[in-house]
Amino acid sequence: MLKIKQTLFLFFSLQALGSVVFAQDRVLSLEETIALACDQSLSAHRARNSFLSEYWSYRSYRAARLPSLTLSMTPLRYDRTFKSRYDSETNRDVYRQQQSLYSYGNLALSQNVDLTGGSLYFDSEMGFVRNFGSTTYQQYSTVPIRIGYSQQLVGYNRFKWEKQIEPLRYEKAKRTLLYTLESISETAASYFFNLAMAEVAYNLAESGLASSDTLYRIVGRERQQIASISQADLLTLRLDWINAGNTLSNAEIDLKKASFALANYLNMDKQLLLRLQLPEKPRQVTISTQTALDMVRLYNPDYLTNKQSLLEARRNLEQTERSSKLEASLNMSVGFNQVASDFRDSYRNPLEQDVVSVSVKVPLVDWGVRRGKVNMARNQLEVIQLTVLQDELSLEEEVAMTVNDFNIQQNMIKSAEEARVLADLAYEATKDRYLIGKVEISSLSMALSRKETARRNYISALKNYWLSYLKLRKLTLFDFQRNLPLYTDFENKYVAKFL
């Protein structure tokens, strides 16, 4: 009997040791896992590059609003061709050889005017031509200064719409980056807890094999010798031992798969065996549905996406309506110009140069094409308005359900933790009674099963809590634990870091 008690003591010691997985190469907490995923995962790299694309697009838009200086040149052009010329003596056209050398340059400073949709410009230009042949001559043509303005009179003002849409696009890009990073955090947490569940399953399977081996090989056989266990119970112990070995093999495969999946998502060495440090029991966080909805309306990128879609639809409608009527443009300029055979003389005593041009294009008969395009643009706007309304209602419903789920998960963690403590106490009490022969092996096995189930349920409750919380952070872009929007100090946290 003493030997049996010593054996049982060894068995329960092995069981306790079995809960520790073999030494591994890297220990990760949930916070470290999320940080690594947002920093080095392939999804994070793709999100950063998508944001930078929008960033440079916005920088280009801002640059286009500033004055631009342009130099246009034709440094040299030489022509040697036969051209048709009228001969007054014979009263007919004849081909004559002509050799010419041309050169041209224009320096222009232009500024787009958002309010009117036109362009104001200042420029200066010079041209040179020399003809060769029976009579050789050359001329310089100069425009020392010219001021001009051009615009569509009744057309669509793209500058006005760009001023509304482009800053909105950039703002949406910033929030989309945060939303994507929170999605990455959510996925990384899911991989993290999948590995945690695999670790628990492996630990329990290893502990189960140790206990089954001890009970079958030592306890069962020794008790059979003293006729305190039946042949049927001994066969049951052997079956449990075989099943425990198979369970451990499957659990080891699942553990390696889960470790590989997490390392792969984090873009880490796939040969690393990861061990996890489970997060502590989270502190109580009170989140009301109304607060979450307010944060969603303030920060969620879907609202900006909807606003952008509406603006673009209204822009397309206006552009279609204006182009379906008449097109009129104005181009006017005032300056000075001069022509001379000498370069210096071409800048002396310049003459006034005035140009005013108004062009009009009026569609008369198009068999309803213009009206059809306008109706299509108007119907498209109505479709987008209804789609936006439906999307916002669906998003608000999802937020409300997520808040409710999160609050439930907080309570479930409390009950799961209490169940784990009770299962541990019940197992210890059953083990003590088994040692003194007061209960059967089936009672001990049932107590151990309840302990294992309680441990799994606690890990599952932690997983559900954190996934619900991270999903809520993703939808609202708000950190409810620190009571700060994730958008805070965006330029220093992300833009300065990426560039």
C-alpha positions as CSV (number, residue, x, y, z in Angstrom):
1,M,0.0,0.0,0.0
2,L,2.9,2.3,0.8
3,K,4.4,1.6,-2.6
4,I,1.1,2.5,-4.3
5,K,0.9,5.8,-2.4
6,Q,4.5,6.6,-3.5
7,T,3.6,5.8,-7.1
8,L,0.5,8.0,-6.9
9,F,2.6,10.8,-5.6
10,L,4.9,10.4,-8.5
11,F,2.0,10.3,-10.9
12,F,0.5,13.6,-9.6
13,S,3.9,15.2,-9.7
14,L,4.3,14.2,-13.3
15,Q,0.8,15.6,-14.0
16,A,1.8,18.9,-12.6
17,L,5.0,19.0,-14.6
18,G,3.1,18.0,-17.7
19,S,1.3,21.3,-17.7
20,V,4.5,23.1,-18.7
21,V,5.3,22.7,-22.4
22,F,8.9,21.9,-23.3
23,A,11.3,24.8,-23.5
24,Q,10.8,26.9,-26.6
25,D,12.7,29.6,-28.5
26,R,10.5,32.6,-28.1
27,V,8.0,33.8,-25.4
28,L,5.3,36.1,-26.6
29,S,2.6,38.1,-24.8
30,L,-0.6,39.2,-26.5
31,E,0.6,42.8,-26.5
32,E,4.0,41.8,-28.1
33,T,2.2,39.6,-30.7
34,I,-0.1,42.5,-31.8
35,A,2.9,44.9,-31.9
36,L,4.9,42.5,-34.1
37,A,1.9,42.0,-36.4
38,C,1.3,45.7,-36.9
39,D,5.0,46.3,-37.5
40,Q,6.4,43.4,-39.6
41,S,3.6,41.3,-41.0
42,L,3.0,41.3,-44.7
43,S,-0.5,42.7,-44.2
44,A,1.1,45.7,-42.3
45,H,3.5,46.4,-45.1
46,R,0.7,46.3,-47.6
47,A,-1.3,48.7,-45.5
48,R,1.6,51.1,-45.1
49,N,2.2,51.2,-48.9
50,S,-1.4,51.8,-49.6
51,F,-1.5,54.7,-47.2
52,L,1.7,56.2,-48.7
53,S,0.2,56.0,-52.1
54,E,-2.7,58.2,-50.9
55,Y,-0.3,60.4,-49.0
56,W,1.7,61.2,-52.1
57,S,-1.5,61.7,-54.1
58,Y,-2.6,64.3,-51.6
59,R,0.8,66.0,-51.7
60,S,0.5,66.2,-55.5
61,Y,-2.9,67.8,-55.1
62,R,-1.5,70.4,-52.6
63,A,1.4,71.1,-54.9
64,A,-1.0,71.6,-57.9
65,R,-2.7,74.4,-55.9
66,L,0.6,76.4,-55.7
67,P,2.0,78.5,-58.6
68,S,3.9,76.5,-61.2
69,L,6.8,77.7,-63.3
70,T,7.2,76.0,-66.7
71,L,9.8,76.3,-69.4
72,S,8.8,75.2,-72.8
73,M,11.4,75.1,-75.5
74,T,12.2,74.1,-79.0
75,P,15.9,74.8,-79.1
76,L,16.4,73.9,-82.7
77,R,14.3,72.9,-85.7
78,Y,15.7,72.7,-89.2
79,D,13.5,72.3,-92.2
80,R,14.6,71.6,-95.8
81,T,11.5,70.9,-97.8
82,F,9.6,71.7,-101.0
83,K,6.6,73.8,-100.2
84,S,3.8,75.1,-102.4
85,R,4.0,78.8,-103.2
86,Y,1.9,81.0,-105.5
87,D,3.8,82.5,-108.5
88,S,2.1,85.8,-109.4
89,E,3.9,86.0,-112.8
90,T,2.5,82.7,-114.0
91,N,-0.6,82.8,-111.8
92,R,-0.1,79.3,-110.5
93,D,1.1,77.4,-107.5
94,V,4.7,76.0,-107.7
95,Y,6.9,73.9,-105.4
96,R,10.0,75.7,-104.2
97,Q,12.7,74.5,-102.0
98,Q,12.9,76.2,-98.6
99,Q,15.5,75.9,-95.9
100,S,14.6,77.3,-92.5
101,L,16.0,77.2,-89.0
102,Y,13.7,77.8,-86.0
103,S,14.1,78.2,-82.3
104,Y,11.5,79.0,-79.6
105,G,11.2,79.4,-75.8
106,N,8.5,80.2,-73.3
107,L,8.7,80.8,-69.6
108,A,5.3,80.8,-67.9
109,L,4.2,81.2,-64.3
110,S,0.6,80.0,-63.8
111,Q,-1.8,79.7,-60.9
112,N,-5.1,77.9,-60.8
113,V,-8.0,79.8,-59.3
114,D,-10.3,77.5,-57.2
115,L,-13.1,79.9,-56.9
116,T,-13.7,80.4,-60.7
117,G,-12.1,77.3,-62.1
118,G,-9.8,79.3,-64.4
119,S,-6.1,79.8,-64.7
120,L,-4.1,83.0,-64.4
121,Y,-0.7,83.1,-66.0
122,F,2.3,85.4,-66.6
123,D,4.7,84.5,-69.4
124,S,7.5,85.6,-71.6
125,E,8.6,84.2,-74.9
126,M,11.0,84.5,-77.7
127,G,11.2,83.0,-81.2
128,F,13.9,83.0,-83.9
129,V,13.6,82.1,-87.6
130,R,16.3,82.2,-90.3
131,N,15.6,81.3,-94.0
132,F,18.3,80.1,-96.4
133,G,18.2,80.3,-100.2
134,S,18.4,83.0,-102.8
135,T,17.4,85.5,-100.2
136,T,18.6,84.9,-96.7
137,Y,17.0,86.7,-93.8
138,Q,16.4,86.3,-90.0
139,Q,13.9,87.6,-87.5
140,Y,13.5,87.6,-83.7
141,S,10.0,87.7,-82.2
142,T,9.7,88.5,-78.5
143,V,7.0,88.9,-75.9
144,P,8.8,90.5,-72.9
145,I,5.7,90.1,-70.6
146,R,2.2,88.9,-71.0
147,I,-0.6,88.5,-68.5
148,G,-3.5,86.2,-69.4
149,Y,-6.5,84.4,-68.0
150,S,-8.5,81.4,-69.3
151,Q,-11.5,79.4,-68.1
152,Q,-14.7,77.6,-69.0
153,L,-17.6,80.1,-68.7
154,V,-20.5,77.7,-68.1
155,G,-18.6,74.5,-67.6
156,Y,-17.7,72.3,-64.7
157,N,-15.3,73.7,-62.2
158,R,-13.1,70.7,-61.3
159,F,-10.9,72.8,-58.9
160,K,-14.0,73.4,-56.6
161,W,-14.7,69.7,-56.4
162,E,-11.1,68.7,-55.9
163,K,-10.9,71.1,-53.0
164,Q,-13.7,69.2,-51.3
165,I,-12.8,65.6,-52.3
166,E,-9.0,65.4,-52.1
167,P,-8.6,66.4,-48.4
168,L,-11.5,64.0,-47.6
169,R,-9.7,61.2,-49.5
170,Y,-6.5,61.8,-47.5
171,E,-8.4,61.9,-44.2
172,K,-10.1,58.6,-45.2
173,A,-6.7,57.1,-46.0
174,K,-5.4,57.9,-42.5
175,R,-8.4,56.3,-40.8
176,T,-8.3,53.3,-43.2
177,L,-4.7,52.7,-42.2
178,L,-5.8,52.7,-38.5
179,Y,-8.7,50.4,-39.3
180,T,-6.5,48.0,-41.2
181,L,-4.0,47.9,-38.4
182,E,-6.8,47.1,-35.9
183,S,-7.9,44.3,-38.3
184,I,-4.4,43.0,-38.2
185,S,-4.4,43.1,-34.4
186,E,-7.7,41.2,-34.4
187,T,-6.3,38.5,-36.7
188,A,-3.0,38.3,-34.7
189,A,-5.0,37.9,-31.5
190,S,-7.0,35.1,-33.1
191,Y,-3.8,33.2,-34.1
192,F,-2.4,33.9,-30.6
193,F,-5.3,32.3,-28.8
194,N,-5.5,29.4,-31.3
195,L,-1.9,28.7,-30.2
196,A,-2.9,29.1,-26.6
197,M,-5.7,26.6,-27.0
198,A,-3.3,24.2,-28.7
199,E,-0.8,24.6,-25.9
200,V,-3.5,23.8,-23.3
201,A,-4.6,20.8,-25.3
202,Y,-1.0,19.6,-25.6
203,N,-0.3,20.1,-21.8
204,L,-3.6,18.3,-21.0
205,A,-2.8,15.5,-23.4
206,E,0.8,15.1,-22.0
207,S,-0.6,15.1,-18.4
208,G,-3.3,12.6,-19.4
209,L,-0.7,10.3,-20.9
210,A,1.4,10.5,-17.8
211,S,-1.5,9.7,-15.6
212,S,-2.9,6.9,-17.8
213,D,0.6,5.4,-18.0
214,T,1.0,5.5,-14.2
215,L,-2.5,4.2,-13.5
216,Y,-2.2,1.3,-16.0
217,R,1.4,0.1,-15.6
218,I,1.8,0.5,-11.9
219,V,-1.3,1.2,-9.9
220,G,-3.7,-1.0,-12.0
221,R,-1.3,-4.0,-12.1
222,E,-0.4,-3.7,-8.4
223,R,-4.0,-3.5,-7.3
224,Q,-4.8,-6.4,-9.5
225,Q,-2.2,-8.5,-7.7
226,I,-3.9,-7.7,-4.4
227,A,-7.3,-8.3,-6.0
228,S,-8.5,-4.7,-5.4
229,I,-9.2,-4.0,-9.2
230,S,-11.1,-6.1,-11.7
231,Q,-9.9,-7.3,-15.0
232,A,-12.5,-5.1,-16.7
233,D,-11.1,-2.0,-14.9
234,L,-7.6,-3.0,-15.9
235,L,-8.6,-3.3,-19.5
236,T,-10.3,0.1,-19.3
237,L,-7.0,1.6,-17.9
238,R,-5.1,0.1,-20.8
239,L,-7.6,1.6,-23.3
240,D,-7.3,5.0,-21.7
241,W,-3.5,4.7,-21.9
242,I,-3.6,3.9,-25.7
243,N,-6.1,6.7,-26.3
244,A,-4.0,9.2,-24.3
245,G,-1.0,8.4,-26.5
246,N,-3.0,9.0,-29.7
247,T,-4.4,12.3,-28.2
248,L,-0.9,13.5,-27.4
249,S,0.3,12.8,-30.9
250,N,-2.6,14.7,-32.4
251,A,-2.2,17.6,-29.9
252,E,1.5,17.9,-30.8
253,I,0.6,18.1,-34.5
254,D,-2.0,20.8,-33.8
255,L,0.5,22.7,-31.6
256,K,3.1,22.8,-34.3
257,K,0.5,23.9,-36.9
258,A,-0.7,26.7,-34.6
259,S,2.9,27.8,-33.8
260,F,3.7,27.8,-37.6
261,A,0.6,29.8,-38.4
262,L,1.3,32.5,-35.9
263,A,5.0,32.7,-36.8
264,N,4.0,32.9,-40.5
265,Y,1.5,35.7,-39.9
266,L,4.1,37.6,-37.9
267,N,6.6,37.1,-40.7
268,M,9.0,35.4,-38.2
269,D,11.2,32.4,-38.6
270,K,8.9,29.4,-39.2
271,Q,11.2,27.1,-37.3
272,L,10.7,29.0,-34.0
273,L,8.6,27.2,-31.4
274,L,6.6,29.9,-29.7
275,R,5.4,29.8,-26.1
276,L,2.8,32.2,-25.0
277,Q,2.3,34.4,-21.9
278,L,-1.4,34.7,-21.4
279,P,-2.8,38.1,-20.6
280,E,-4.0,38.9,-17.1
281,K,-7.6,39.0,-16.3
282,P,-8.7,42.3,-18.0
283,R,-10.0,45.1,-15.8
284,Q,-13.6,46.0,-16.0
285,V,-14.4,48.5,-18.8
286,T,-17.8,50.1,-19.1
287,I,-18.9,50.8,-22.7
288,S,-22.3,52.1,-23.5
289,T,-23.9,51.5,-27.0
290,Q,-24.5,55.2,-27.4
291,T,-20.8,56.1,-26.7
292,A,-19.6,53.5,-29.2
293,L,-22.0,54.8,-31.9
294,D,-20.8,58.4,-31.3
295,M,-17.2,57.2,-31.7
296,V,-18.1,55.3,-34.9
297,R,-19.6,58.3,-36.5
298,L,-16.6,60.4,-35.6
299,Y,-13.8,58.1,-36.6
300,N,-14.9,55.1,-38.6
301,P,-13.5,55.4,-42.2
302,D,-16.7,54.0,-43.7
303,Y,-18.5,57.3,-43.0
304,L,-15.8,59.2,-44.9
305,T,-16.0,56.7,-47.7
306,N,-19.8,57.3,-47.9
307,K,-19.3,61.0,-47.9
308,Q,-16.7,60.8,-50.6
309,S,-19.0,58.6,-52.7
310,L,-21.8,61.1,-52.4
311,L,-19.5,64.0,-53.4
312,E,-18.2,62.2,-56.4
313,A,-21.7,61.3,-57.5
314,R,-22.8,65.0,-57.2
315,R,-19.7,66.1,-59.1
316,N,-20.5,63.6,-61.9
317,L,-24.1,64.9,-62.1
318,E,-23.0,68.5,-62.3
319,Q,-20.4,67.7,-64.9
320,T,-22.9,65.8,-67.0
321,E,-25.6,68.5,-66.7
322,R,-23.2,71.3,-67.7
323,S,-21.7,69.4,-70.6
324,S,-25.1,68.5,-71.9
325,K,-26.0,72.2,-72.5
326,L,-23.4,74.4,-74.1
327,E,-19.7,74.8,-73.8
328,A,-18.1,78.2,-73.7
329,S,-14.6,79.2,-72.9
330,L,-12.8,82.5,-72.5
331,N,-9.1,83.2,-73.1
332,M,-7.8,86.7,-72.9
333,S,-4.3,88.2,-72.5
334,V,-2.6,91.6,-72.6
335,G,1.1,92.2,-73.1
336,F,3.8,93.5,-75.4
337,N,5.6,92.1,-78.4
338,Q,8.1,93.1,-81.0
339,V,9.8,91.8,-84.1
340,A,13.3,92.7,-85.4
341,S,16.2,91.3,-87.3
342,D,18.5,92.0,-84.4
343,F,18.1,90.4,-81.0
344,R,18.5,93.7,-79.1
345,D,16.1,95.5,-81.3
346,S,13.4,92.9,-80.6
347,Y,13.2,94.1,-77.0
348,R,13.1,97.8,-77.9
349,N,9.9,99.8,-78.1
350,P,7.6,96.8,-77.7
351,L,4.1,97.2,-79.1
352,E,1.0,96.4,-77.2
353,Q,-0.5,92.9,-77.7
354,D,-4.1,92.2,-76.9
355,V,-5.9,88.9,-77.4
356,V,-9.5,88.1,-76.5
357,S,-11.1,84.8,-77.5
358,V,-14.5,83.4,-76.8
359,S,-15.5,80.0,-78.1
360,V,-18.9,78.5,-77.9
361,K,-20.1,74.9,-78.7
362,V,-23.8,74.3,-78.7
363,P,-25.2,70.8,-79.3
364,L,-28.4,71.1,-81.4
365,V,-29.6,67.6,-82.1
366,D,-28.3,64.4,-80.4
367,W,-31.5,62.3,-80.2
368,G,-31.7,62.2,-76.4
369,V,-28.1,61.2,-75.7
370,R,-27.4,64.1,-73.4
371,R,-30.7,63.7,-71.5
372,G,-30.0,60.0,-71.1
373,K,-26.6,60.7,-69.6
374,V,-28.0,63.2,-67.2
375,N,-30.7,60.8,-66.0
376,M,-28.1,58.1,-65.6
377,A,-26.0,60.3,-63.4
378,R,-29.0,61.4,-61.4
379,N,-30.2,57.8,-60.8
380,Q,-26.6,56.8,-59.8
381,L,-26.7,59.5,-57.2
382,E,-29.9,58.2,-55.8
383,V,-28.5,54.6,-55.7
384,I,-25.5,55.8,-53.8
385,Q,-27.6,57.7,-51.3
386,L,-29.7,54.6,-50.6
387,T,-26.6,52.4,-50.4
388,V,-24.9,54.9,-48.0
389,L,-28.0,54.9,-45.7
390,Q,-28.1,51.1,-45.7
391,D,-24.4,50.8,-45.0
392,E,-24.6,53.2,-42.1
393,L,-27.6,51.3,-40.6
394,S,-25.8,48.0,-40.9
395,L,-22.6,49.4,-39.3
396,E,-24.5,50.9,-36.4
397,E,-26.3,47.5,-35.9
398,E,-22.9,45.7,-35.9
399,V,-21.5,48.2,-33.4
400,A,-24.5,47.7,-31.1
401,M,-24.2,43.9,-31.3
402,T,-20.4,44.1,-30.6
403,V,-20.9,46.2,-27.5
404,N,-23.5,43.8,-26.2
405,D,-21.2,40.9,-26.9
406,F,-18.2,42.6,-25.3
407,N,-20.2,43.3,-22.1
408,I,-21.4,39.7,-22.0
409,Q,-17.8,38.4,-22.4
410,Q,-16.6,40.5,-19.4
411,N,-19.2,38.6,-17.3
412,M,-18.2,35.3,-18.8
413,I,-14.6,35.7,-17.9
414,K,-15.6,36.1,-14.3
415,S,-17.7,32.9,-14.3
416,A,-15.0,31.0,-16.3
417,E,-12.4,32.0,-13.8
418,E,-14.6,31.0,-10.9
419,A,-15.3,27.7,-12.6
420,R,-11.6,27.1,-13.1
421,V,-10.9,27.7,-9.4
422,L,-13.8,25.4,-8.3
423,A,-12.7,22.7,-10.7
424,D,-9.1,22.8,-9.3
425,L,-10.4,22.6,-5.7
426,A,-12.8,19.7,-6.6
427,Y,-10.0,17.8,-8.4
428,E,-7.6,18.2,-5.4
429,A,-10.3,17.0,-3.0
430,T,-11.1,14.0,-5.2
431,K,-7.4,13.2,-5.6
432,D,-7.0,13.2,-1.8
433,R,-10.0,10.9,-1.4
434,Y,-8.7,8.6,-4.1
435,L,-5.4,8.3,-2.3
436,I,-7.1,6.9,0.7
437,G,-9.3,4.6,-1.3
438,K,-12.6,6.5,-0.7
439,V,-13.5,7.0,-4.4
440,E,-13.2,5.0,-7.6
441,I,-10.9,5.8,-10.6
442,S,-13.9,7.0,-12.6
443,S,-14.6,9.8,-10.1
444,L,-11.0,10.9,-10.3
445,S,-11.1,10.8,-14.1
446,M,-14.3,12.8,-14.1
447,A,-12.8,15.4,-11.8
448,L,-9.7,15.7,-14.0
449,S,-12.0,16.1,-17.1
450,R,-13.9,18.9,-15.4
451,K,-10.6,20.6,-14.5
452,E,-9.4,20.3,-18.1
453,T,-12.7,21.6,-19.5
454,A,-12.7,24.5,-17.0
455,R,-9.1,25.4,-18.2
456,R,-10.2,25.3,-21.9
457,N,-13.3,27.4,-21.1
458,Y,-11.2,30.0,-19.4
459,I,-8.8,30.3,-22.4
460,S,-11.9,30.5,-24.7
461,A,-13.4,33.2,-22.6
462,L,-10.2,35.2,-22.7
463,K,-10.1,34.8,-26.5
464,N,-13.7,35.9,-27.0
465,Y,-13.2,38.9,-24.7
466,W,-10.1,40.2,-26.5
467,L,-11.5,39.5,-30.0
468,S,-14.7,41.4,-29.0
469,Y,-12.6,44.3,-27.6
470,L,-10.3,44.5,-30.6
471,K,-13.3,44.4,-33.0
472,L,-14.8,47.3,-31.0
473,R,-11.6,49.2,-31.3
474,K,-11.5,48.6,-35.0
475,L,-15.0,49.8,-35.6
476,T,-14.7,52.9,-33.4
477,L,-11.0,53.6,-33.7
478,F,-11.1,54.4,-30.0
479,D,-9.1,53.0,-27.1
480,F,-11.7,52.6,-24.3
481,Q,-9.1,51.5,-21.8
482,R,-7.1,54.8,-22.1
483,N,-10.2,56.8,-23.2
484,L,-8.3,58.2,-26.2
485,P,-9.0,58.0,-30.0
486,L,-6.5,56.0,-31.9
487,Y,-6.3,59.0,-34.3
488,T,-4.4,61.1,-31.7
489,D,-1.0,62.3,-32.8
490,F,-1.3,60.4,-36.1
491,E,1.3,62.5,-38.0
492,N,4.1,61.7,-35.5
493,K,3.1,58.1,-34.9
494,Y,2.7,57.0,-38.5
495,V,3.5,59.6,-41.2
496,A,6.9,60.6,-39.8
497,K,7.7,57.0,-39.1
498,F,6.9,55.8,-42.6
499,L,8.6,58.5,-44.6
